[in-house]
C-alpha cells in the first residue's frame, strides 16, 4: 500500500488575507479580524481655565489699619476685617509709655495674646513699633523717641515675642526711630549712620529669620548694600532688608522719600525697582501737603505702571483715598489693582502617570503663571493632596522640585515635582488636588491661610476649588498599587 505523503498547507500572505476580507466586507466571514486596540495611556494630562475674579489671599493685597494698637486688638475687629476681605492688618506696638523704662511683663503678655487673636481670626499682621504717633501735619516735628540704649533694650525684650509669633507676622516695618517710627526727626539723634546701623542689626537679630524688615528711606538701604545680591540671598535668608513707602505716588520725591536731585532720584528709584525682586514692597499713599507744588501721580496708568515696576505687594486701603483710590475707582481700574497686588498664581497645565507604586516616587509636571505685580516672599510648600475615590481618605504630601517664591511676576514656570508615596498607602484610585498651605505647622492645617489659586471651576473636567480643604481639585486621578 502506498501512502500519500504529508503536505504542509500553504499560508496565505497577510496582505492577501487583508485584501480578501476587505473585498468580502466581512459580511458572513467566518474569521473577522479584531479591531486594533490602542495601548492605554501611561500619562494623564489636563489644562486649567484662569479667572479674573478677585480672591482674598494671605500676605498680599489692600490692608486695613487696625483702629487700636496691638495690645488692644480684639476678635471683633479681626472678624469684621476678615469678612470684609482683608487678610493683612497693619498694627502698631505702642511703646510711648515706656520711653524711659523696660517693657513690663504684663505688657508683653498682652502683645502675645493679641498675636493669638489674629491667628484665630485668619489674618496676618504688618507690625511696626513706635514711640509716638503724631496727629496732623505739623505735630511730628516735636515727636519724641527713645535713647539708643533704651531702643536696643526694648528690641531684646521683644525678640522672644516676635520669634514665637513668626507665623502670624507677614512683614515687619522697622519703626522705633523718629516720628511715626519712620526714621526721620529723631529726638535722640538715632538717624546718624552709626545709630541707625546698630538698630538695623538689632532688628535683624530680633525679627524671625524667615521674615523681612522694611525700612523707610532708600539712601539708608543703599548705604548698607550698594550692590544688591541675587535673589537666592533673599530666598535663603541671607538678605532681609526691604522698603516701605508711606507717601507712594504723592509727588516727584514722594514727599521726601527720594532725593530732590533728579539724577540721584532716578538712581534711587532704579535701585528700589531691583530691590522689589528680592524683598517685599508696600506702604500707603499720602497727602502731599508738605511738598511744595506737588504733582501726585493719581491715574490708573500711574498705579498700573508703578505697581508693576516696584512689585507692589500691599497698600493701605484707608489712606489717602481722596486723591488715589477714589480716582482709580472712577477710572475703572480698582478691581484690577486689587487683583494685581502681590502674587497671583494661575494653574496652566498638569501631567502625571496614570499608575504609581507605593513606596516609590510620583512625578508630576506643573505649569503655573504669576499674573500679579510681585512674587511670593515668605516660604510656602506645594502639596499634592491625594483623596481615595472609594473611602474619601486624604493624604497630603509635600512636593520637592519647586519653590513658589521663584514664580516671578509676569512669567510662567514649569516645575517637575515629585512626592514619595508612603509604603502603607492603601491601594486604589485617588483624586489629585493641589495646595499651597502656610509653611508653619500651626497654620498649615488652616485653609484660611492657604493660597487660593486663580482658576475657574470647570465641572466638566472635575476642576473645583475646595475651600474647606484649601486645595484645587485638578480633575485627574492616579491609580496607586
Secondary structure, 3 states (H helix, E strand, C coil): CCCCCCCCCCCCCHHHHHHHHHHHCCCCCCCCCCCCCCCCCCEEEEECCECCCCCCCCCCEEEEECCCCHHHCCHHHHHHHHHCCCCEEEEEEECHHHCCCCCCHHHHHHHHHHHHHHHHHCCEEEEEEECCCCCCCCHHHHCCCCCHHHHHHHHHHHHHHHHHCHHHEEEEECCCCCHHHCCCCCCCCCCCHHHHHHHHHHHHHHCCCCCCEEECCHHHHHHHCCCCCCHHHHHCCCCCEEEEECCCCCCCCCCCCCCCCHHHHHHHHHHHHHHHHHCCEEECCCCHHHCCCCCCCCCHHHHHHHHHHCCEEEEECCCCCCCCHHHHHHHCCHHHHHHHCCCCEEEEEEEEECEECCCCEEEEEEEEEECCCCCCCCCCCCEEEEEECCCCCEEEEECECCCHHHCCCCEEEEEEEEEECCCCCCCEEEEEEEECCCCCHHHHCCHHHCCCCCECCECCCCEEEECCCCEEEEEEEEEEC
